[in-house]
Amino acid sequence: MAELEHKIARMIQGQLNSGPNPELIPLMIEYAVGTIDRGIYSFNEFVKHVCSKFGQDVIPYLKSAYEGARQWP
């Protein structure tokens, strides 16, 4: 999970405000799956946790990541 956090943080730091990064979405979904597996089930808790880790720049990805994780097989 730490390697995934590092990848996400690196992608967010290097991102210019040019719209959503399509490479970041699958990483965010994978991170959301791990977060839900660790016991953070509600969307509000998920948002608080992820924003505390990565900051406000991840907000555009949170709904897609959470929904993707909920539908993960």
Secondary structure, 3 states (H helix, E strand, C coil): CHHHHHHHHHHHHCCCCCCCCCCHHHHHHHHHHHHHHCCCCCHHHHHHHHHHHHCHHHHHHHHHHHHHHHCCC
